[in-house]
Amino acid sequence: MQKVLRVQAALGQATREYLDGQGFTELLPPIIGPVADPGTRGAKQATIDFYGREYKVMSSAILYKQMMAASLGKVYFFSPNVRLEPLETAGTGRHLVEFVQVDVEEAGATCEDAMARAEGLVDFVTESARRRLGDELSAFNRRLNGGVRPYRRMSYDEALKILADLGREVPYGVEIPWDHEEFLSKQFHEPFFIYDYPRGSRGFYDREHPARPGILKDFDLLYPDGFGEAISGAEREYEYGKVVARLRETGENPAKYGWYLDMLREGIPSSSGFGIGVERLTRYVCGLSAVWEARPYPKVAGVYSP
Amino acid sequence: MTEPFSKLFMKVASVRSAAAAGRTFLESYPVDEIIQKAKHGREALYPFSDLDEYGRALLGADIGVKQATRFATLDQIVLLPPIFTPRRLEKLTELQREPFFSDVDLETSIGGLRSRLPITMASMGSTEVAHAASPQLGRGAAEAGIPMGLGENIATVWGYAKRTKASMPSFKQRLFAYLDHLKGPHGGVVVQQSVEDAFDELWNKIYTDPDVEPYIRKGLVAFEVKLGQGAKPGLGGETKVARDVARSLKGKYYFPDDPDLSDQELYERHSAPGTFTEPILRAQLRSLRNNFPRARIWIKTGPFRDLLALLRVAQQERIDAVLIDGKEGGTGMSPVIALKDLGLPTLACLKRVADARVEGIGTPFVLSGRLFDGGHVVKALALGATACSFGRPFIIAVGVGGAKGILNFLEATEVEIRMLVSALGKYRAVEVGREDVGSLDRSLADALNIPFVYA
């Protein structure tokens, strides 16, 4: 465990080194606010009593980072998130109720830019792990493949086809279920991208292709060898009218997102970004069997623990 | 008029209008028939009374209707039993004896939920008439082995797990009044979420609740996207709540009278109808599948003119079931003008269902809207419905005899359905089809593409 935490600290350092070197500004992450990301598969948000009114604990700070990128250009933060995940996630080895993700956002960037940035980050961090953490990693018996850039890119449709050819049908329009995602990840030995998810499978803030309605300008980066999802990213919807219509996908009253919509109405620039889970990165680099091994005092769905 | 006088006059007038409204309901709804079924079960199926008991009575079809209706209803459709019944021969061969109506198989799969009968208990919401009786309603539906709906705003108004009012059950108590009484593989619960419930993430709460988890695992939980209601298509939910409740809900709902500023006994509470376009609905349905992969996804819709377009979306998005509520559908509170002027009659909705079937749309459809007996069920099945949903009959039955009243009512209705289906020479409810119905009205016959019985 000590070794894992030391590797984790070094990975954090490498992440900062890479992003700072690319001209990003590290900001302090918001923890609570009137709304959080509603686009998290089945998880419930944690609510706190804020002087008689409700606040949510960030399930992701996506809405805040979009606003901060509008002001500062290139931003990131190490964002602690809480997602009260469905109990079925307790056994995936990839879900924690409390975790940290590095939230990255860049004004003016396209989805392709964000993919290149995500690839650059993972490459830099795994490369530096190999270089600097050789001893620790050999203690885990871990040979880290890294990967040759550019990473393989497959569309959502192609991913579904690969799965179908291997006897695993996924109906069009939904995220790839966790067990299928793990299975797909096992078919590859280097990190790879899935892009062009269909509308409805991701959050309302992922931008719809202007020329291809129903397709989102977004992506996942998956670790190979069954480690699964590393990064989710996208170009953002930033035009008020489009966001309001997309918000209805959550079934909520857009009034709930008042402060966010007010900012969009004023006008903000386009942006793209992604989030990379720190515990999942640690798990992948160390070759751990479950993500709860990559965090002190882990919280797994439904398990009451210190 | 002096002021006290005018107040008294208004009071008397309002009481008289309330009595008149009650009388209208008694006259236009078969309250007595339902009460008899809730009290006596299948004994109530024969129209004997103290005056004409068995052996002395001479009975025949009533050729009148209680009143002239403004629009066509299922009462203009009759069932057409044949003399020659090859399916009865099949059943006879299988059983090695003449079949009886008791041999009819009524088990129905409705949107992934197994039901003992082609009937569900309609979603009732937070209104007190349904909420106060909900423990008995839930128990009755569970013991009868039929799925039950849970309407909007229950959790928001009465609390998810903690009661907002000591005398009223919470959402979860209402849910478990049903789940705790399930026996065997039948049943399932269909939960709606209003825009305001979504604010509190009701579905996420249910989906992550360890107490509900075993039922989710068994596939007994469905989430229902509500696109409208028969009695008020295009309008949101309306109800009245006490001042303390109103105060806690201000900000989430629309209150014409501010509960902080005015002092009233009850406050009108409106919820929003919700805004949809086809792409919004599709994306919402997909997010539901995505977020709650182990829940079944249902849609409840009101009697809208673009029903057929919705049914196509439901088919394409592989929705588990669509419930369609006709304009005669029940309501705890709806504006008179909406009841009168908004929406397609139940039979017109059924016509859209029939059209969808002709197009090859196989999605399970549940019909509701002033349906209250076995005849309604069989006619709806014949025209393409998978099942029917009853609301008001259960409220009356529960008032008569609690959960037992519901079981009695369903026992009577079950026997009615068995008799009618077997009379058609069929022994499975799903086999009833268009050939089994005819219309008493020529234009209706043409519209539904069924025989005009006098032709």
Interface residues (C-beta under 8 A of the other chain):
Chain A: P38 G39 T40 R41 G42 A43 K44 Q45 L84 E85 P86 L87 E88 P171 G173 V174 E175 P177 P198 R199 G200 S201 P213 G214 A245 R246 R248 E249 T250 G251 E252 N253 K256 A301 G302
Chain B: Q193 V195 E196 A198 F199 E201 N204 K205 Y207 T208 P210 E213 V225 A272 G274 T275 F276 T277 P279 I280 R282 A283 Q284 L285 R286 S287 R289 N290 N291 F292 P293 R294 E317 R318
